[in-house]
Amino acid sequence: MKKSVLVLSLALLSTALFSQSFVSPINFESNELSKQKVISFIQQQVKTDFTAIGMGDPSTLRMMEKENLTAFKELTKVTNTSLLKSVIITYCDIGMCNYSTLLLMYNEQNKASKETLDW
């Protein structure tokens, strides 16, 4: 029993240490470790998403990785961080947690927040 618990604990620890998780662009600290975390997340997320739909070829993956990195960089510059937080929560909760989608939806939400209904 103790061996089983130890093995399970080690497995969970290694998964936690080596799995890549979402890196928020809000208050992003641009250092080498943080940049590598973003790159790792993007690579894993793009590979998972595009392989699942049969588009896991290197050309498509590199193109989408570059698009997501560019989107991440744009997201670090947004001024309405409360809106961005809301967009991140909404879209990450439904499994659409890639930076390209987040940037697109942030821009749409930001634009809509400045519009009013006119006759």
Stockholm file with secondary structure:
# STOCKHOLM 1.0

chainA/1-119         MKKSVLVLSLALLSTALFSQSFVSPINFESNELSKQKVISFIQQQVKTDFTAIGMGDPSTLRMMEKENLTAFKELTKVTNTSLLKSVIITYCDIGMCNYSTLLLMYNEQNKASKETLDW
#=GR chainA/1-119 SS CHHHHHHHHHHHHHHHHHSCCCCCSTTCCCSHHHHHHHHHHHHHHHHHHHHHTTCCCHHHHHHHHHHHHHHHHHHTTCSCHHHHHHHHHHHHHTTCCCHHHHHHHHHHHHHHHTCCCCC
#=GC SS_cons         CHHHHHHHHHHHHHHHHHSCCCCCSTTCCCSHHHHHHHHHHHHHHHHHHHHHTTCCCHHHHHHHHHHHHHHHHHHTTCSCHHHHHHHHHHHHHTTCCCHHHHHHHHHHHHHHHTCCCCC
//
